[in-house]
C-alpha cells in the first residue's frame, strides 16, 4: 500500500480512500507527496518521501490518477534502471493506496522547487517522463549530506537493498 500526502489542491481534485491512524506505506520507496501543476493541461507532480524522486504525470482524468500511478511508477523506475523484480513488487503494492494531508514541510518545499523548475522547463506539449528524469537530477537541499540528487539517492537505496531486492527489506535509514 502507498500513502499519498497531497496538498489541498490535489486532495480536492483526486478522490480516494483516506488514511486511517496507524497505516503506513508498505513499499520499499514508502510514501509519496503530491500536488497539482496548474498548466493549460494540468499535471500532477508526485515526489517520493524517501528519495525525493519526482514523477510528473497527466492529471486528467483526476478520478483515475491513483489507479494510473502504478504503471507510471513502473515506467519511471524502469527508466532509472531499477531491477525488474523490485519494479514489479512496487507496482503490485501501489495498487492499494490511501490519501492524507501533507505532513512534512521540507517535502512541500521540495515540491514547490520542482514545480518552479518544471514551469521553466516545460513546453506546450511536454514529455512528462523526460521532465521527470530531468528533475530527478536536480540537487536537493535535504540530500546534500547524502547523495545530492534524487536519481543518485534512488541508486544508493537500491544498492543498499539485499541481493533479492525484496519489499519489506527496506533499510532503517537511507545510506
Secondary structure, DSSP 8 states (H G I E B T S, - for coil): -EEEEE-HHHHHHS---B--TT----SSS--EEEEEE-SSS-EEEEEETTT--EEEEE-SSGGGHHHHHHHHHHHHHHHTT--HHHHHHHHHHTTSEEEEE---HHHHHHHHHHHHHHHHH--TT--HHHHHHHHTTSB-GGGTTTTSBHHHHHHHHHHHS-TT--TT---SS--
